[in-house]
């Protein structure tokens, strides 16, 4: 469902955009960067939940963590109270200080190999007092401190708005061949008791679903639809509808079901989600240059007040497209040929290539790898550096299991680097690379429908005898540490790809520290 992807952006923050920063190098002492999403609170509605997110470019553990919420600019207007049972005190009006009950471990978010690490503090409720008035606005300065002098702060905007309730239309199903065109309905309704003054549709479309349309009020990344903003009103008890012309990419896997979704947000909620983009220099998706996409004739209306959706449980619609015919995937293992003397450290660049014809898209709510690869070290060698997405198999000392990305694009090569020390020169010492390796994973193991299993295995050969080399190549040492699997277009990860182009929170760390600009 849409929620499995949008929760990266709404419930957990704009985590998906972390992928765009995956090429940045790690540094020796990670700086922890916080983020606390903006909020629009509705008069007369229940409190909303927000949590402080912490980002780093290396895994780290924070101990003795405390978080301070300073909302004095909204004194007597909002309340900030614990949501997860943490111990908190109020040293003065408009300030709340909460202590984390345990260490905060910053771990790598999927897909594996992103190079960005994240976790969050216990959450808080943001609510309104009886003195809050429509149009009130202020800041909440959220800061943390931890053992070792680690600290940081982020200032979030909080507005007082009007509560509305958007609802999405029914789900629909249809079918198309890879490369085929189809049309889906886009339906939104007002399920509340106040007129909705403008809204945004944010699309969660997989890699396979594309469009050639270029509406002026919509944003795109290449042929991927990202979002559409509408200024039409939706009166109470009514709905608006239009259709979208979409198509399946020629490299769509078939037969398979490909699901797409759209979430409807108020304009203010969308601003709360995406305002940080400009602050970190993230680039927005490109607006279309064609006509405006409209849903129905409605009188133009100036936005009267900021609005927030107070009933977000059913504010989305979706479509399931059954890809018909047969369009499979061939993953071919890549080995390496190495040479060196005793004590030398050599680099084995191994992995696999997606020979197509179909892209393998395993993006789902479990965030599981599309496949797994076994890397068996040749005898006489020891791994001194191993990619972060690899770990030793149980009951072995020489075979590593490596997780791939979730999206494996046809025609792309996905490699990783193992640094091996030669402990003993053994002529023609052979290890192996096996793609589609079994894995005891929650969503299953390797890719099961390989169309050419004969090339799933390749060799790693050290000091090959003449004519005894293996498939692939390597180098004799020096340079470069372990690297994550590479090759996928990181700004178009299916399912979350469109969303990370609307926002840029994940760029926050590296944009501040390196002055980089990321597509988001």
C-alpha positions in Angstrom: 0.0 0.0 0.0 1.0 3.6 -0.3 1.7 3.9 3.4 4.7 1.6 3.2 6.5 4.2 1.1 4.9 7.4 2.3 5.7 6.6 5.9 9.3 7.2 5.0 8.3 10.8 4.3 5.5 11.5 6.7 5.8 9.2 9.8 9.6 8.9 9.7 10.6 12.0 7.7 11.9 12.2 4.2 14.2 9.2 4.5 14.0 8.1 0.9 16.1 11.0 -0.2 19.1 9.5 1.7 19.7 7.3 -1.4 20.6 10.3 -3.4 23.6 10.9 -1.1 25.0 7.4 -1.4 28.1 8.4 -3.3 29.4 10.6 -0.6 32.5 9.4 1.3 32.4 8.7 5.0 34.6 10.8 7.3 36.5 9.8 10.4 34.3 11.5 13.0 30.6 11.6 12.0 28.7 14.7 12.8 25.1 14.0 13.9 22.5 16.2 12.1 19.0 16.4 13.5 15.7 17.0 11.7 12.2 17.7 13.0 9.4 18.0 10.4 7.3 21.1 10.2 3.6 20.8 11.3 0.3 22.4 10.7 -2.1 21.8 13.6 -5.9 22.0 13.2 -8.0 24.0 15.7 -10.3 21.6 17.6 -8.5 18.4 16.4 -6.4 15.8 18.2 -2.6 16.4 18.7 -0.2 15.2 16.0 2.9 13.1 16.6 6.4 14.2 15.6 9.8 12.7 16.3 13.4 14.0 16.2 15.4 12.2 13.5 19.2 11.9 13.7 21.4 11.4 10.6 25.0 10.5 10.2 27.3 9.2 7.5 28.8 6.5 9.7 27.1 4.1 12.1 27.4 5.3 15.7 25.8 4.9 19.1 24.6 7.9 21.2 24.5 7.5 25.0 23.0 9.7 27.7 20.8 11.4 25.1 18.4 14.2 26.1 16.2 16.2 23.8 15.0 19.8 24.4 11.9 21.3 22.8 11.8 25.1 23.0 8.4 26.4 21.9 8.4 29.7 23.7 7.6 31.6 20.5 4.2 29.7 20.7 3.8 30.0 24.4 0.2 29.4 25.5 -0.6 28.4 21.9 0.7 24.9 21.6 1.5 22.0 23.9 4.4 19.5 23.7 4.0 16.3 25.7 5.6 12.9 25.7 4.2 10.3 23.3 6.3 7.2 24.0 6.5 7.1 27.8 9.9 8.8 28.1 10.8 10.8 31.2 10.4 14.6 30.6 10.5 17.7 32.7 9.4 21.3 32.1 12.1 23.6 33.5 10.2 26.7 32.3 7.0 27.5 30.4 7.4 26.7 26.8 10.3 24.2 27.3 10.2 20.4 27.5 13.3 18.3 28.2 13.1 14.5 27.6 15.6 11.9 28.5 16.0 8.9 26.2 15.6 5.6 28.3 18.3 3.8 26.3 21.1 4.3 23.8 20.2 5.6 20.4 21.8 3.5 17.7 22.2 5.1 14.3 21.9 2.3 11.7 21.9 2.2 7.9 18.5 2.6 6.3 17.5 0.5 3.3 18.5 0.0 0.7 21.7 -1.4 2.0 24.7 0.4 0.9 23.2 3.9 1.0 26.0 5.1 3.3 23.6 7.1 5.5 22.7 6.1 9.0 19.6 7.1 10.9 17.5 6.6 14.0 15.1 8.7 16.0 14.5 9.9 19.6 11.2 9.1 21.3 8.3 11.0 19.9 6.2 13.9 21.3 2.6 15.1 20.8 2.1 18.5 19.4 -1.3 20.0 20.4 -3.1 23.3 20.6 -4.4 25.2 23.6 -7.7 27.0 23.8 -5.8 30.3 23.1 -4.6 29.1 19.7 -6.1 31.1 16.8 -6.3 30.4 13.1 -3.2 31.9 11.5 -0.9 31.7 14.5 2.6 30.6 13.6 5.9 30.1 15.4 9.0 28.0 15.8 9.9 24.9 17.8 13.7 24.7 18.3 14.6 21.1 18.9 18.1 20.3 20.2 19.8 17.2 21.5 22.9 16.5 23.5 24.7 13.2 24.2 27.8 11.9 25.9 31.1 13.0 24.5 29.9 16.5 23.7 27.7 15.5 20.8 24.9 17.9 20.2 22.9 19.6 17.5 19.7 21.5 16.8 17.0 22.1 14.2 14.3 24.7 14.1 10.9 23.6 12.8 7.9 25.7 11.9 4.5 25.1 13.5 1.3 26.8 12.1 -2.3 26.8 13.3 -4.6 25.9 10.5 -8.1 24.6 9.6 -8.8 20.9 9.7 -10.2 19.2 6.6 -10.6 15.6 5.5 -9.5 14.4 2.1 -10.4 10.9 0.8 -9.1 9.0 -2.2 -11.3 7.2 -4.7 -11.6 3.4 -5.1 -8.8 1.2 -6.1 -8.8 -0.1 -9.7 -7.1 -2.9 -11.6 -6.2 -3.3 -15.3 -3.6 -5.0 -17.5 -1.0 -4.0 -20.1 2.0 -5.5 -21.8 5.5 -4.2 -21.2 5.7 -1.0 -23.3 1.9 -0.7 -23.4 -0.2 2.3 -22.6 -3.2 2.5 -20.2 -5.4 5.1 -18.4 -6.2 5.2 -14.7 -8.7 7.4 -12.8 -7.6 10.0 -10.2 -10.4 10.6 -7.8 -10.4 12.7 -4.6 -13.3 13.6 -2.3 -14.0 15.9 0.6 -15.1 13.7 3.5 -15.0 16.6 6.1 -17.2 19.5 7.0 -15.2 22.3 5.5 -14.4 23.2 1.9 -10.9 22.1 0.8 -9.1 25.0 -0.8 -6.5 23.4 -3.0 -4.6 20.2 -2.5 -1.6 18.2 -3.8 -1.5 14.6 -5.2 1.9 12.9 -4.4 2.5 9.9 -6.5 4.1 6.7 -5.4 4.8 4.9 -8.7 7.2 2.0 -9.3 10.1 2.2 -11.7 8.0 0.5 -14.3 5.2 3.1 -14.6 5.9 6.1 -16.8 4.1 9.0 -18.5 4.7 11.2 -21.5 2.3 13.9 -20.4 3.9 17.2 -19.1 1.2 19.2 -17.3 2.2 22.6 -16.0 0.9 22.0 -12.5 2.7 18.6 -12.2 6.4 17.7 -11.6 8.4 15.0 -13.2 11.7 13.3 -13.2 12.3 12.1 -16.7 9.2 10.0 -17.5 8.3 9.5 -13.8 5.3 11.5 -12.4 6.2 13.0 -9.0 3.3 15.3 -7.9 0.5 17.5 -9.1 -0.7 20.6 -7.3 -4.3 21.8 -7.7 -6.0 25.0 -6.8 -9.6 23.8 -7.3 -11.9 23.8 -4.3 -13.7 20.7 -3.1 -17.0 21.5 -1.5 -18.2 19.4 1.4 -19.5 16.1 0.3 -18.3 16.3 -3.2 -15.5 14.8 -5.2 -13.3 15.6 -8.3 -11.9 13.3 -10.9 -9.7 13.1 -13.9 -7.7 10.5 -15.7 -3.9 9.9 -16.1 -2.3 8.5 -19.2 0.4 6.1 -18.2 2.5 3.3 -19.7 4.7 0.4 -18.7 8.4 0.7 -19.5 9.6 -1.8 -22.1 11.9 -3.4 -19.4 8.9 -4.1 -17.1 9.0 -7.6 -15.5 6.2 -9.8 -16.7 4.0 -11.5 -15.7 3.7 -9.6 -12.5 1.5 -7.0 -10.7 2.8 -3.5 -10.6 1.0 -1.2 -8.1 0.9 2.6 -8.1 -0.6 5.0 -5.6 -1.4 8.7 -5.0 -1.8 10.4 -1.7 -3.8 13.5 -1.4 -2.4 16.3 0.9 -3.5 19.7 1.8 -1.2 22.4 0.5 0.0 23.2 4.0 0.8 19.6 4.8 2.8 19.3 1.5 4.7 22.4 2.4 5.5 20.9 5.9 6.9 17.9 4.2 9.0 19.6 1.5 10.0 23.0 2.9 13.5 21.8 3.9 14.4 21.1 0.2 15.2 24.7 -0.5 17.2 25.1 2.8 19.6 22.3 1.8 19.9 23.1 -1.8 18.0 20.1 -3.1 16.7 20.3 -6.6 13.0 19.9 -7.2 11.6 17.7 -9.9 10.9 19.5 -13.2 7.5 21.1 -13.8 5.8 20.3 -17.1 5.5 22.8 -19.9 2.1 21.7 -21.3 -1.5 22.5 -20.3 -2.8 22.4 -16.8 -4.2 19.1 -15.4 -7.7 19.8 -14.0 -10.1 17.6 -12.2 -13.3 19.5 -12.6 -14.7 22.9 -13.2 -14.6 24.8 -9.9 -14.5 28.5 -9.1 -11.1 29.8 -8.4 -10.6 30.6 -4.8 -7.8 32.3 -2.9 -6.4 30.2 -0.2 -8.2 31.4 3.0 -6.2 29.7 5.7 -3.6 27.0 6.1 -5.3 23.6 6.2 -4.2 20.2 7.5 -5.8 16.8 6.9 -7.2 15.5 10.2 -8.4 12.2 8.8 -5.4 10.8 6.9 -6.3 7.2 7.2 -7.9 6.9 3.7 -6.5 9.9 1.8 -5.0 7.8 -1.0 -6.1 5.9 -4.1 -4.3 3.3 -6.1 -4.1 1.1 -9.2 -2.8 -2.4 -9.8 -1.5 -3.0 -13.4 -1.1 -6.6 -14.4 1.9 -6.8 -16.8 1.0 -9.5 -19.3 3.2 -11.7 -21.5 6.6 -12.9 -20.5 9.6 -10.6 -19.9 12.2 -12.1 -17.6 15.5 -11.4 -16.0 19.0 -12.9 -16.3 21.4 -12.1 -13.5 25.0 -13.1 -14.5 27.7 -13.4 -11.9 31.0 -11.5 -12.2 34.2 -13.0 -10.8 37.7 -11.7 -10.7 41.3 -12.7 -11.6 43.9 -11.5 -9.1 47.7 -11.8 -8.7 50.1 -11.0 -5.8 52.8 -12.2 -3.5 52.6 -13.2 0.1 51.4 -10.2 2.2 50.0 -8.3 -0.7 46.5 -6.9 -0.4 44.5 -7.2 -3.7 41.0 -5.9 -4.6 38.4 -8.3 -6.0 35.7 -6.4 -7.8 32.8 -8.9 -8.0 29.1 -9.0 -8.3 26.7 -9.4 -11.2 25.1 -7.9 -14.2 21.4 -7.7 -15.1 21.4 -8.9 -18.7 17.7 -8.2 -18.9 15.5 -8.0 -20.8 13.5 -7.0 -17.6 14.4 -4.8 -14.7 14.0 -6.6 -11.4 12.0 -4.5 -8.9 11.6 -5.9 -5.4 10.7 -2.6 -3.7 8.2 -3.4 -1.0 7.2 -2.7 2.6 9.8 -5.1 3.8 12.6 -3.2 2.0 14.3 -6.6 1.1 17.1 -6.9 -1.3 16.2 -8.0 -4.8 18.7 -10.9 -4.6 21.6 -12.1 -2.5 25.1 -13.1 -3.7 27.5 -15.5 -2.1 31.2 -14.6 -2.2 33.5 -17.5 -1.3 37.1 -16.5 -0.7 39.9 -18.4 -2.5 42.1 -20.5 -0.2 45.2 -18.8 1.0 43.5 -15.4 1.3 41.9 -13.4 4.2 39.4 -10.6 3.8 40.7 -7.4 5.3 37.9 -5.1 4.1 34.4 -6.3 3.3 31.5 -4.2 1.8 29.0 -3.0 4.4 26.2 -5.0 2.7 28.0 -8.3 3.3 28.3 -10.6 6.3 29.8 -14.0 7.0 27.4 -16.9 6.6 26.7 -18.9 9.7 29.1 -21.8 10.3 31.5 -20.6 7.7 34.8 -18.7 7.8 35.2 -18.0 4.1 31.8 -17.3 2.5 30.1 -14.0 2.7 26.4 -13.3 1.9 25.8 -9.9 0.3 22.5 -8.1 -0.1 21.7 -6.3 -3.4 19.7 -3.2 -3.9 16.0 -3.4 -4.2 15.9 -2.3 -7.9 18.2 -4.0 -10.4 17.9 -2.2 -13.7 18.3 -4.1 -17.0 21.7 -3.5 -18.6 23.3 -2.3 -15.3 26.3 -3.9 -13.5 26.3 -4.2 -9.7 29.8 -4.7 -8.2 31.4 -4.5 -4.8 35.0 -4.6 -3.7 36.6 -7.1 -1.4 40.1 -6.4 -0.2 42.0 -9.7 0.2 45.3 -10.3 1.8 47.4 -13.1 0.3 48.6 -15.2 3.2 49.9 -18.1 1.1 50.6 -18.3 -2.6 48.6 -21.2 -4.0 48.7 -21.4 -7.8 45.2 -21.2 -9.3 43.5 -20.7 -5.9 39.8 -20.5 -6.6 36.9 -19.0 -4.9 33.4 -18.3 -6.2 30.7 -15.7 -6.8 27.1 -17.1 -6.8 24.2 -14.7 -7.5 20.7 -15.7 -6.5 22.1 -17.3 -3.3 19.7 -18.7 -0.7 18.9 -16.4 2.2 16.8 -16.9 5.3 15.2 -13.5 5.0 11.7 -12.3 6.0 10.7 -11.8 2.4 12.4 -14.9 1.0 15.9 -15.6 -0.4 17.3 -15.1 -3.9 15.6 -14.4 -7.1 13.8 -17.6 -8.0 12.8 -17.1 -11.6 16.2 -16.7 -13.2 15.9 -17.3 -17.0 19.5 -18.4 -17.4 20.8 -20.0 -14.2 23.9 -21.4 -16.0 25.7 -18.1 -15.6 24.8 -17.6 -11.9 28.3 -18.7 -10.9 31.7 -17.2 -11.6 35.1 -17.8 -10.1 37.6 -15.7 -8.2 41.1 -16.9 -9.1 44.3 -15.8 -7.4 47.6 -16.4 -9.1 46.1 -18.2 -12.0 48.0 -20.8 -13.8 48.4 -20.1 -17.6 44.9 -20.5 -19.1 43.3 -20.9 -15.6 41.8 -17.5 -15.1 38.2 -16.9 -14.1 35.4 -14.8 -15.4 35.9 -11.1 -14.5 38.8 -9.0 -13.5 40.5 -7.4 -10.5 43.6 -5.5 -9.5 46.8 -6.3 -7.7 46.4 -4.1 -4.7 46.4 -0.5 -3.6 43.6 2.1 -3.8 40.0 2.1 -2.6 38.3 0.6 0.4 35.2 -1.5 0.4 32.3 0.0 -1.5 28.5 -0.7 -1.6 26.9 -2.3 -4.6 26.6 0.3 -7.3 24.8 0.7 -10.6 21.2 1.6 -9.9 19.9 5.1 -10.8 19.7 6.2 -7.2 17.2 9.0 -7.8 14.6 6.6 -9.3 14.3 3.8 -6.7 11.0 2.2 -7.4 8.1 2.9 -5.0 10.0 5.6 -3.1 11.7 7.1 -6.2 9.1 9.7 -7.0 8.8 10.8 -3.4 12.4 11.4 -2.8 12.4 13.8 -5.8 9.8 15.9 -4.0 11.8 16.3 -0.9 15.4 16.5 0.3 15.7 15.8 4.0 18.1 13.0 3.5 20.4 15.5 1.8 20.5 17.6 4.9 23.6 16.1 6.4 25.9 16.2 3.3 24.5 19.4 1.8 25.4 21.2 5.0 28.8 19.6 5.4 30.0 19.5 1.8 28.0 22.1 0.0 26.7 19.5 -2.4 23.6 19.6 -4.4 21.5 16.5 -4.7 18.6 15.8 -7.0 15.5 15.5 -4.8 
